[in-house]
Structures are given as structure tokens and as C-alpha cells.
């Protein structure tokens, strides 16, 4: 049971899966929206320009059935005549064809957006499997499409039938009309029929578009294992990433420890924090933090400082402020300039002092550290 739940597609599709499906041409499409839009656009064009379209159609039919004696006796004139009539037909039907193409493109991109992919043209021999094809015929999707088609057919037939019935007097009046007027009237009736049919499909479209979007996302749902696998592929294995971060920290720590012997002074807490400072007189820059650490790292910094005769100064407020408000390589904050200047002055005096040559320099006490920078942590208060 647990394994079945593990394989169930309970997770929504990730952005990567949606993008991959889009690259393969799998997007939400509504055929009902396409049909409704084509019927509505064609109906409007027929209703508005029925007289002109029907006149062109009548002229094409008459021209196609009219042949002179010379044309009948000369077969070489037939092909140019065919091209001439084809050109006239294209000019007459061009607006309608252009409108239908534009509507198809806009309606298809209106739901899933514009997608160009050659994946659908790739042969899929698995679709030739008769057993799989038989299963698709009786799948839930096929049954839904069948029910939708039946309901759509009944709805359109009823609505169009009612519309034609209301125009029965116009149909009867066609018997008394001249041929041009009758053909124009038939064109308007066809346009009206298309518009009414498209209007009846609007309800189907309003239901079908959200359903197609929902079904598309349902097909792309993922199992928990697929989600984890995708995360590994996109973000990397968490264990490997943790190992890389650990190695990066170790390398940064080794570089930091290698810089401790070059420090001018190490300010301590005395045992909880340790911060190594270095001042370069050239360039006019403020002293920089070249190493810092807490607990075990602080102990290692103090050990290296003692090995390489780097002065250690116990100044708890200053050590805490430097540790919390600076990063490696940063210059000290402006508010600590005075305190660090006293520390460096002590260090320089210590360097120049020679035993027996006078009184040894005294370590500075009560360094001026702003209270807002010295926020001792509970573990540091003991120090």
C-alpha cells in the first residue's frame, strides 16, 4: 500500500516539467474554442458581405460554364482559362480564407500560447499497437469527448433548427425573388446560421476551456519520487551539495588560518571569540579583519598567534563587536576606529620595546566600543 501511494501522481507539475512539455508541443488546447471562433467569424463575414460573395460565386460559376467556340476547339486555351478562374476565385474567397486562418491561429494560441515544436511529427510506432489503441478508445478521456460531442451536436441542432424555423417565411419568400436577390438572401441566412450555431457553442467553450487547462495539468502531475529526482537533477544531490559546502568551508578556514601569522594583533574575548587584525600603512585604508572565529576556531587562532608571536589582546567588548559586525576581508567599522587605533598603538609600542630599556607598554583597558555594537550573547557573557 505504501509503495502504491509512493507511485501515485499526487504532486502538481513543476515549472520545469511544464516547460519541457511545452517544448514537446504539449499544451492545453480547446477544439471547441477553435470551432466556435471559426463559425462566428465566418458567419459574420457571410452576413455582412453576403451579396458581394454570392455575386462573385455566381459570376465564377457562370464564367466556368461559359466557353467560346474558339476555346472549345483550341485545347491550349483551357489551361490559361483555368488559371484565370482560379485567380478570380482566390480573390473572391481570399478574405474568407484569411479570416478563417487568422481565427484558427488566434484561437489555438489563446489557451496554450504560441508553440512551435517538431516533436509531434516524430513517428511513434507505439501508437500502432492495436491493444493500446483499443484501450484509448474506451479511456476516460475518449468517453468524455464522446459525451461532449453528442451534447454539442444536440445543442447545435436544436438551436440552428429553431433559428431556421423562425426564418421559414424568408425561405418561402425566396421563391418569388430574382436569382441575384435570392442568392444574396441565402448568403445572409447561412451567415445567420453560422452565428447562431457559434452562439450555442459559447456555453460549451466556457466549460471546455477551463476543463482542458485542468486536464492538461492533471496529465502532467508527478509522483513524489519524480519530484525528488527532478530536484536532484536541477539543484544537485543534497548530500553532494552538503559535501561541497563542507569542503568549501574547510578551504576557506585553511586560507583564513594561513593568514593568522601575518596579523598585527589578535583581539580575544578571551576564550569565546578571536579576531585577527592587519593594518597596512600604505594606501590609507583602515585595518582589515583577516581571521575570526568562535570556540574551537578561536582557540586555533590563538594557538597559531602564539606560535608565530602575534600579540594577543584581551578586550571582550571589542572582540564581540568585531566578530558580529565584520566579515573576512572587511575593514573595521568607522565606529570602532578609535578603539582599534588604541590597540594598534599598543602593538607598535610593544614591537619597539626592548627588555631592560624602560617600562613595558601597558595593554589598553576600557576601549571605547559603542554599546549598540557590543551585544553580548548568552554564551559570551560568561567570558
C-alpha positions in Angstrom: 0.0 0.0 0.0 2.8 2.4 0.9 4.5 1.6 -2.4 1.3 2.3 -4.4 0.9 5.7 -2.6 4.6 6.4 -3.4 3.9 5.9 -7.1 0.7 7.9 -7.2 0.8 11.2 -9.1 -0.2 13.4 -6.2 2.1 16.4 -6.8 1.4 19.3 -9.2 3.6 19.6 -12.2 6.8 21.6 -11.6 7.7 24.6 -13.7 10.5 22.5 -15.4 8.0 19.7 -16.3 5.6 22.3 -17.8 8.4 23.9 -19.8 9.6 20.5 -21.1 6.0 19.5 -22.1 5.7 22.8 -23.9 8.9 22.2 -25.8 7.4 18.9 -26.9 4.2 20.6 -28.1 2.1 19.5 -25.2 0.0 22.5 -24.2 -3.7 22.9 -23.3 -5.9 23.3 -26.5 -9.6 23.7 -26.8 -11.0 22.4 -30.1 -14.4 23.8 -29.1 -13.0 27.3 -28.9 -11.5 26.9 -32.4 -14.8 25.6 -33.9 -16.8 28.4 -32.2 -14.5 31.1 -33.3 -14.4 29.9 -36.9 -18.2 29.6 -37.1 -18.6 33.0 -35.6 -16.1 34.8 -37.8 -17.3 33.1 -41.0 -20.9 33.8 -40.1 -20.2 37.5 -39.5 -18.4 37.8 -42.8 -21.1 36.0 -44.7 -23.8 38.0 -43.1 -22.1 41.3 -43.8 -20.8 40.7 -47.3 -23.3 38.1 -48.5 -24.4 40.0 -51.6 -20.8 40.5 -52.8 -19.7 36.9 -52.1 -22.7 35.4 -53.7 -22.3 37.7 -56.8 -18.7 36.6 -57.1 -19.7 33.0 -56.7 -22.4 33.3 -59.4 -20.0 35.0 -61.8 -17.4 32.3 -61.2 -20.0 29.6 -61.9 -21.2 31.4 -65.0 -17.7 32.0 -66.3 -16.7 28.5 -65.7 -19.6 27.1 -67.6 -19.3 29.6 -70.5 -16.9 28.6 -73.3 -16.5 30.2 -76.7 -16.2 28.2 -79.9 -12.5 29.1 -80.2 -11.8 27.9 -76.6 -13.6 24.6 -77.2 -11.6 24.0 -80.4 -8.2 25.1 -79.0 -7.1 23.0 -76.0 -4.2 25.3 -75.4 -6.6 28.0 -74.2 -8.1 25.7 -71.5 -5.1 25.9 -69.0 -4.8 29.7 -69.1 -8.6 29.9 -68.7 -8.4 27.6 -65.7 -5.7 29.7 -64.1 -7.8 32.8 -64.7 -10.9 31.4 -63.0 -8.7 30.1 -60.1 -7.3 33.5 -59.6 -10.7 35.1 -59.6 -11.9 32.5 -57.1 -8.9 33.2 -54.9 -9.7 37.0 -54.9 -13.3 36.3 -54.1 -12.7 33.8 -51.3 -9.4 35.3 -50.1 -10.9 37.5 -47.3 -12.9 34.5 -46.0 -9.8 32.2 -46.1 -7.6 34.8 -44.5 -10.2 35.4 -41.8 -10.5 31.6 -41.1 -6.7 31.2 -40.9 -6.3 34.2 -38.6 -9.1 32.9 -36.3 -7.6 29.4 -36.2 -4.2 30.8 -35.2 -5.6 33.2 -32.6 -8.0 30.6 -31.0 -5.3 28.0 -30.9 -2.8 30.3 -29.2 -5.4 31.9 -27.0 -5.3 29.0 -24.5 -1.9 27.4 -24.6 0.0 30.2 -26.2 2.3 30.0 -29.3 4.3 26.8 -29.5 6.4 25.5 -32.3 7.8 22.0 -31.9 8.8 19.2 -34.3 8.2 16.6 -31.6 4.6 15.8 -32.7 5.9 15.0 -36.2 8.2 12.3 -34.8 6.9 8.8 -35.7 5.6 7.0 -32.6 5.3 3.3 -33.5 3.8 2.6 -30.1 0.6 4.1 -31.4 0.3 1.3 -33.9 -0.3 -1.2 -31.1 -3.9 -2.3 -31.5 -4.3 -3.2 -27.9 -3.1 0.2 -26.7 -5.4 1.8 -29.4 -8.3 -0.2 -28.2 -7.6 1.0 -24.7 -7.5 4.6 -25.8 -10.9 4.2 -27.5 -12.5 3.3 -24.2 -10.5 5.5 -21.9 -12.0 8.1 -19.7 -10.8 10.9 -22.0 -12.4 9.2 -25.0 -15.7 8.8 -23.2 -15.7 12.4 -22.1 -15.0 13.5 -25.7 -17.8 11.3 -27.0 -20.3 12.6 -24.5 -19.2 16.2 -25.2 -19.6 15.6 -29.0 -23.1 14.2 -28.6 -24.2 17.1 -26.3 -22.7 19.6 -28.7 -24.4 18.0 -31.7 -27.8 18.0 -30.0 -27.4 21.6 -28.8 -26.3 23.0 -32.1 -29.0 21.0 -34.0 -31.7 22.3 -31.7 -30.6 26.0 -31.8 -30.0 26.0 -35.5 -33.3 24.3 -36.2 -35.1 26.9 -34.1 -33.3 29.7 -36.0 -34.2 28.2 -39.4 -37.8 27.7 -38.3 -38.1 31.3 -37.4 -36.8 32.3 -40.8 -39.3 30.0 -42.6 -41.1 33.0 -44.1 -37.9 34.2 -45.6 -37.2 30.8 -47.1 -40.7 30.8 -48.6 -40.1 34.3 -50.0 -37.1 33.0 -51.9 -39.4 31.5 -54.5 -40.6 35.0 -55.5 -37.1 36.6 -55.6 -34.9 37.2 -58.5 -31.8 35.0 -58.7 -29.3 37.6 -57.5 -31.5 38.7 -54.6 -32.3 35.1 -53.7 -28.6 34.1 -53.7 -27.7 37.2 -51.5 -30.6 36.3 -49.1 -29.3 32.7 -48.9 -25.9 34.0 -48.1 -27.3 36.1 -45.2 -29.2 33.1 -43.9 -26.1 31.0 -44.0 -24.2 33.7 -42.1 -27.0 33.9 -39.6 -27.0 30.1 -39.1 -23.3 30.2 -38.5 -23.6 33.0 -35.9 -26.4 31.2 -34.1 -24.5 27.9 -34.1 -21.4 29.6 -32.8 -23.5 31.3 -30.1 -24.8 27.9 -29.0 -21.2 26.7 -28.7 -20.3 29.6 -26.4 -21.6 27.6 -23.5 -19.6 24.6 -24.5 -16.5 26.7 -24.9 -17.0 28.3 -21.4 -16.9 24.8 -19.9 -14.3 23.2 -22.2 -11.5 25.8 -21.9 -11.2 25.5 -18.1 -11.6 21.7 -18.4 -8.8 21.4 -21.0 -6.4 23.5 -18.8 -7.3 21.4 -15.8 -6.9 18.1 -17.7 -3.5 19.3 -19.1 -2.2 19.9 -15.6 -3.6 16.6 -14.4 -1.8 14.7 -17.1 1.5 16.3 -16.1 1.1 15.6 -12.4 4.2 14.0 -10.8 4.9 11.4 -8.2 6.9 12.2 -5.0 9.8 10.2 -6.4 9.7 12.2 -9.7 9.7 15.5 -7.7 12.7 14.3 -5.7 14.5 13.1 -8.8 13.9 16.4 -10.6 15.2 18.4 -7.6 18.4 16.3 -7.7 18.8 17.0 -11.4 18.2 20.7 -11.2 19.7 21.6 -7.8 22.0 18.6 -7.3 22.0 15.8 -4.8 21.6 17.3 -1.3 24.3 15.0 0.1 26.7 16.1 -2.6 25.8 19.8 -2.2 26.4 19.4 1.6 29.7 17.8 1.0 30.7 20.6 -1.4 29.7 23.2 1.1 31.7 21.5 3.8 34.8 21.3 1.6 34.4 25.0 0.7 34.2 25.9 4.4 37.3 23.8 5.1 39.2 25.5 2.3 38.1 29.0 3.5 39.1 28.0 7.0 42.6 26.9 5.9 43.1 30.1 3.9 42.0 32.1 7.0 44.3 30.2 9.3 47.2 30.7 6.9 46.7 34.4 7.2 46.8 34.5 11.0 50.7 34.6 11.2 50.6 37.8 9.2 48.3 39.6 11.6 49.3 42.6 13.6 47.2 41.6 16.6 44.5 39.1 17.7 41.7 40.5 19.9 40.1 37.9 22.2 37.1 37.5 24.4 39.3 35.9 26.0 38.2 32.3 25.1 35.0 32.6 23.2 35.9 34.9 20.3 39.1 35.7 18.5 39.6 38.3 15.7 42.9 38.8 13.8 43.5 42.3 12.5 46.1 43.5 10.0 46.9 47.1 9.2 48.8 48.2 6.0 50.1 51.7 6.3 50.3 52.1 2.5 47.1 53.0 0.7 45.4 54.9 3.5 43.0 52.0 4.2 41.6 51.1 7.6 42.7 47.9 9.4 41.1 44.7 8.0 39.8 41.5 9.6 41.8 38.6 8.2 40.6 35.9 10.5 37.9 35.4 13.1 36.2 32.5 14.9 34.4 31.3 17.9 35.0 28.5 20.4 37.3 25.8 18.7 38.2 28.1 15.8 39.0 30.9 18.2 41.2 28.5 20.1 43.1 27.5 16.9 43.6 31.2 16.0 45.0 31.9 19.5 47.3 28.9 19.2 48.6 30.0 15.8 49.1 33.5 17.0 51.2 32.3 20.0 53.3 30.1 17.7 54.1 33.0 15.4 54.5 35.6 18.2 51.5 37.6 17.1 50.3 39.8 20.1 47.1 38.7 21.9 45.0 41.3 23.5 42.1 40.5 25.8 39.3 43.0 25.0 35.9 41.3 25.2 33.6 44.2 24.0 35.8 44.9 21.0 36.2 41.2 20.1 32.5 40.7 20.2 31.8 43.8 18.1 34.4 42.9 15.5 33.2 39.3 15.3 29.5 40.3 14.9 29.8 43.3 12.6 32.5 42.3 10.2 33.2 39.6 7.6 36.5 38.3 6.5 38.4 40.9 4.4 36.2 43.7 5.7 37.6 46.9 7.0 36.7 47.7 10.6 33.5 49.8 11.1 34.0 53.5 11.5 32.6 53.4 15.0 35.5 51.2 16.1 38.3 53.3 14.6 39.3 54.9 18.0 39.3 51.6 19.8 41.3 49.8 17.2 43.7 52.8 17.0 44.5 52.4 20.7 45.0 48.7 20.1 47.4 49.2 17.2 49.3 51.9 19.2 49.8 49.4 21.9 51.0 46.8 19.4 53.5 49.2 17.8 54.8 50.2 21.2 55.2 46.6 22.1 57.2 45.9 19.0 59.6 48.7 19.7 60.0 47.8 23.4 63.2 46.0 24.4 63.5 44.3 27.8 65.5 46.4 30.3 65.1 49.6 28.2 62.4 51.1 30.2 58.9 50.4 31.4 56.9 47.9 29.3 53.8 49.3 27.5 50.6 48.7 29.3 47.7 47.0 27.5 44.8 49.4 26.9 41.7 49.0 29.1 38.1 50.2 28.7 38.3 50.7 25.0 35.6 53.0 23.5 33.2 50.5 21.9 29.7 51.9 21.2 27.0 50.0 23.2 24.9 49.3 20.1 27.8 47.3 18.6 28.5 45.3 21.7 25.5 42.9 22.1 26.9 40.0 24.1 25.4 36.6 23.5 24.4 34.4 26.5 27.4 32.1 25.8 29.7 35.1 25.7 28.6 36.8 28.9 30.4 34.1 30.9 33.6 35.3 29.4 
